[in-house]
Amino acid sequence: MKDYTYTQAMQRLEAILAQLEEGSASVDTLSELVKEAAALVAFCREKLRTTEEEVQKAFEGL
């Protein structure tokens, strides 16, 4: 996967979802879009998890 920021990953995910909702994705690209979307969701979940851990660690010392 490209080196996305969380915001970039969410924007790409929203673009993919829009394509899927509009039905503008061809059958040939549908599988690839779904795979990319799944990878982006996993990336975003991991980013949120690690960010939450970092915030918790930052407040532990206070």
C-alpha positions as CSV (number, residue, x, y, z in Angstrom):
1,M,0.0,0.0,0.0
2,K,1.1,3.5,-0.7
3,D,2.3,5.7,2.2
4,Y,-1.0,7.2,3.0
5,T,-1.8,9.5,5.9
6,Y,-5.0,8.7,7.7
7,T,-6.8,11.5,5.9
8,Q,-5.6,10.5,2.5
9,A,-6.7,6.9,3.2
10,M,-10.1,8.0,4.2
11,Q,-10.4,10.2,1.1
12,R,-9.5,7.3,-1.1
13,L,-11.9,5.1,0.7
14,E,-14.7,7.6,0.2
15,A,-13.9,7.8,-3.5
16,I,-14.0,4.1,-3.8
17,L,-17.3,3.9,-2.0
18,A,-18.7,6.6,-4.2
19,Q,-17.8,4.6,-7.3
20,L,-19.4,1.5,-5.9
21,E,-22.6,3.3,-4.9
22,E,-22.9,5.0,-8.3
23,G,-22.3,1.7,-10.0
24,S,-19.6,3.4,-12.1
25,A,-17.1,0.6,-11.4
26,S,-16.8,-2.0,-14.1
27,V,-17.0,-5.7,-13.3
28,D,-13.4,-5.9,-14.3
29,T,-12.3,-3.4,-11.6
30,L,-14.8,-4.2,-8.9
31,S,-12.7,-6.9,-7.3
32,E,-9.6,-4.7,-7.2
33,L,-11.6,-1.8,-5.7
34,V,-13.1,-4.0,-3.0
35,K,-9.6,-5.3,-2.1
36,E,-8.2,-1.8,-2.0
37,A,-11.1,-0.7,0.2
38,A,-10.5,-3.6,2.6
39,A,-6.8,-2.7,2.9
40,L,-7.6,0.9,3.5
41,V,-10.1,0.0,6.2
42,A,-7.5,-2.2,7.9
43,F,-4.9,0.6,7.6
44,C,-7.3,3.2,9.2
45,R,-8.2,0.8,12.0
46,E,-4.6,0.2,12.8
47,K,-3.8,3.9,12.7
48,L,-6.6,4.7,15.1
49,R,-5.5,1.9,17.4
50,T,-1.9,3.0,17.5
51,T,-3.0,6.7,18.0
52,E,-5.2,5.7,20.9
53,E,-2.3,3.8,22.5
54,E,0.0,6.8,22.1
55,V,-2.5,9.2,23.6
56,Q,-3.1,6.9,26.6
57,K,0.7,6.6,27.1
58,A,1.0,10.4,27.0
59,F,-1.6,10.8,29.7
60,E,-0.2,8.1,31.9
61,G,2.7,10.3,33.0
62,L,0.5,13.2,34.1
